[in-house]
């Protein structure tokens, strides 16, 4: 049975298999042990459901009708919405020799199993994998730093926002929050899942860490979204910060292969001139800046656009050079 002491909900298992008898066989093994099962019948459906449902473990059949299980596994490992700690088990009714196992491991699978499945062994392996995943996720939750960029993560940024807000309150200083979303000019909307967005996000995050002010708290909110809590910064200072970071991005090569890539920058910001008189907390300031960014994310074309939460109309877009 699933360990109830370490799980507040039934672990969700994504089963991608178009063979009804095989999928039902897996369900008959998993359901009595307390696992919730989410079915997918094609590779594309598995990718879609993995990205939205965030399963705790995936069991993918090698012989899917559209995309083979190895490619599905590779694509999942490249998708920033799919945690790199999520175990993937690939099953096959065909050959399951050493060459096939090595190929599966190379694609990012934790296990490769041939038919017929040993249900008891499968359950024991799953329990071990899920415990390992939970331990890593728990450690990540306790951390305040984003491993890929060295910036604060969401938890760390919220903590620093409260600390900076307390200091601004004591001295009646202004406080600003700016939320950025960089994207390659040739790509579509900011925040698209994929390897290109992930590469741009990591590169820009490292750049922000290098050029940011010591007094600022810089954090990564998502794969391609960043925030800066800036003490003693007014509206003019927030605009200058955006320009300084945009100039730094334009001067850097952000292509993973060493080539020059133009990156556009959208930014939403919120500022209070005297934090002692403000009726909001520092974390609310972060939410306001994020809201301002969301308002321009869908109506901007290829121009860098900056919007203030406190202003009803966006400022004139600034074209990327």
Secondary structure, 3 states (H helix, E strand, C coil): CCCCCCCCCCCEEEEECCCHHHHHHHHHHHHHHCCEEEEECCHHHHHHHHHHHCCCEEEEECCCCCCCHHHHHHHHHHCCCCCCCCEEEEEECCCCCHHHHHHHHHCCCCEEEECCCCHHHHHHHHHHHHHHHHHHHHHHHHCCECCCCCCECHHHHHHHHHHHHHHHHHHCCCEEEEEEEEEECCCCCCCCCCHHHHHHHHHHHHHHHHHCCCCCEEEEEECCEEEEEEECCCHHHHHHHHHHHHHHHHHCCCCCCCCCCCEEEEEEEEEECCCCCCCCCHHHHHHHHHHHHHHHHCCCCCCECEEECCCCCCCCCECCC
